[in-house]
Amino acid sequence: YGIRSLLKRPGLTAVALITLGLGIGANTAIFSAVDSVLLRPLPLKEPSRLVAVWEHTPHLGIAQNHMAPANFFDLRNHTDVFEGVGAFSELSTNLTGAGEPERLEGQLVTANVFSLLGVPPALGRTFAPEEDQVGREHVVVLSDALWQRRFNRDPGIINRSINLNSESFTVIGVMPRGFFFPEREAELWIP
């Protein structure tokens, strides 16, 4: 009886099926977003202990401004409120030399960022404090996704040189699968 009723009114049947399809699709999309952002924990050791510090610049109308380098150094060197203080900044670079050139998104980070996040690398090591100095910063840590896509998960990638913006960088580590900081798009980190 139900099927015959639906076949008698094809317009109503089409509207009902489209409405059901859109509703199910919207619910699936919303749950996927909520799951990945709110329900699934960050891939960090103790994410509840992490805080972000911003500068407030009311005279420019900016509520959250990136911290000036001098202010970061003052905070890092003259506070005992935090266990440690690290910084990061966006980086866009070109990977050349092995295969097709590729534009990569990454992060410039202070050497202590990975130890503050509490996530050890899956392969190799992260940055040493002395690699935070000018002239010693030509080392790079890769994401698992970049290591897989570009280097076929070659464990011999450690201590190999790659070219980023026509400069040679030594790969010292690969982060574990699922790790991201501060954004999922980051594929490499440089001190």
C-alpha positions in Angstrom: 0.0 0.0 0.0 2.8 2.4 0.9 4.7 1.8 -2.4 1.5 2.2 -4.4 0.8 5.5 -2.6 4.3 6.8 -3.3 4.0 5.8 -7.0 0.7 7.7 -7.4 2.4 10.9 -6.3 5.9 11.0 -7.9 6.4 14.7 -7.1 5.8 14.3 -3.4 7.9 11.1 -3.4 10.8 13.0 -5.0 10.6 15.9 -2.5 10.5 13.5 0.4 13.5 11.5 -0.9 15.5 14.7 -1.6 14.7 16.1 1.9 15.8 12.8 3.5 19.0 12.7 1.5 19.9 16.4 2.3 19.1 15.8 6.0 21.2 12.7 6.3 24.0 14.3 4.4 24.0 17.5 6.5 23.9 15.5 9.7 26.9 13.4 8.6 28.9 16.5 7.6 28.2 18.2 10.9 29.0 15.1 13.0 32.2 14.6 11.1 33.3 18.2 11.8 32.3 18.0 15.5 34.0 14.7 15.9 37.3 15.9 14.4 37.3 19.3 16.2 35.5 18.7 19.6 35.3 15.0 20.4 38.6 13.6 19.2 41.4 14.7 21.5 44.4 16.6 20.1 47.4 14.4 19.3 49.3 16.0 22.2 50.5 14.7 25.5 48.5 17.0 27.8 46.5 19.4 25.6 44.6 20.8 28.6 47.8 22.3 29.9 48.5 24.3 26.8 47.7 27.9 26.4 48.0 30.5 23.6 49.2 33.9 24.5 48.3 36.9 22.3 48.9 40.6 22.4 45.9 42.9 22.7 46.3 46.1 20.7 43.2 48.2 21.4 44.5 51.4 19.7 44.7 49.5 16.4 41.4 47.7 17.1 43.1 44.2 17.2 41.9 41.9 19.9 44.4 39.0 19.1 47.7 40.1 17.6 50.8 38.0 17.2 53.3 38.6 19.9 56.3 40.8 18.9 59.6 39.0 19.1 60.9 41.2 21.9 57.8 40.6 24.0 58.1 36.9 23.4 61.7 36.9 24.6 60.7 38.9 27.7 57.9 36.4 28.4 60.2 33.5 27.9 63.1 34.8 29.9 61.3 36.6 32.8 58.3 34.6 33.8 57.9 31.6 36.1 54.1 31.2 35.4 54.7 28.7 32.5 56.6 25.5 32.5 58.0 26.6 29.1 57.2 29.1 26.4 57.5 28.4 22.7 56.6 30.3 19.5 55.6 29.4 16.0 55.0 31.3 12.8 53.6 30.3 9.4 56.1 29.2 6.6 55.5 28.6 3.0 58.4 27.1 1.1 59.3 25.3 -2.2 60.6 21.7 -2.1 62.9 21.1 -5.1 65.5 18.6 -6.2 63.8 15.3 -5.8 60.9 14.9 -8.3 58.5 17.7 -9.2 58.8 21.0 -7.3 56.1 21.4 -4.7 54.8 24.3 -2.6 54.6 23.2 1.1 53.0 24.8 4.1 55.0 24.5 7.3 55.9 26.3 10.5 58.9 28.1 11.9 59.1 27.0 15.6 61.3 27.5 18.6 63.5 24.5 19.3 61.5 23.6 22.5 58.0 23.4 20.8 58.0 19.7 20.4 59.1 19.0 24.0 56.4 21.4 25.2 53.8 19.5 23.2 55.1 16.2 24.6 55.1 14.4 21.3 58.2 12.4 20.4 59.0 11.9 16.7 58.2 8.6 15.0 61.6 8.6 13.4 64.8 10.5 14.2 64.7 13.4 16.6 63.3 16.9 17.1 65.3 20.1 17.5 68.2 20.6 19.9 68.4 23.9 21.7 71.5 25.0 19.8 69.6 24.6 16.5 67.6 27.7 17.5 70.6 29.8 16.7 71.2 31.7 13.5 73.5 29.7 11.2 72.5 26.4 12.8 68.9 26.3 11.8 69.2 24.4 8.5 67.5 21.3 9.9 63.9 20.2 9.3 61.3 17.8 10.8 58.8 16.3 8.4 55.1 15.3 8.9 54.2 11.7 8.3 52.0 12.7 5.4 54.9 14.5 3.6 57.3 11.6 4.4 54.8 9.1 2.9 53.7 11.1 -0.1 57.1 12.5 -1.2 59.7 10.1 0.2 57.7 6.7 0.1 58.3 6.2 3.9 62.0 5.7 3.3 63.6 5.3 6.8 66.9 6.5 5.2 65.4 10.0 5.0 67.1 10.9 8.3 70.3 12.9 7.8 69.5 13.3 4.1 69.5 16.8 2.6 66.5 18.3 0.9 66.2 21.7 -0.9 63.8 24.2 0.5 63.7 27.6 -1.3 67.0 26.7 -2.9 68.7 26.1 0.5 69.9 22.8 1.8 68.2 21.4 4.9 69.0 18.2 6.8 66.0 16.0 7.7 66.4 15.1 11.4 63.0 13.7 12.2 59.5 12.6 11.1 56.5 13.2 13.4 54.0 10.4 14.0 50.9 9.7 11.9 48.0 11.9 13.0 50.2 14.6 14.6 49.6 18.2 13.5 50.6 21.5 15.0 49.2 24.1 14.9 47.2 23.3 11.8 46.6 20.1 9.9 48.1 21.7 6.8 51.6 22.0 8.3 53.9 19.4 6.6 57.3 20.5 8.0 58.9 22.4 10.8 62.1 24.5 10.9 63.7 26.1 13.9 
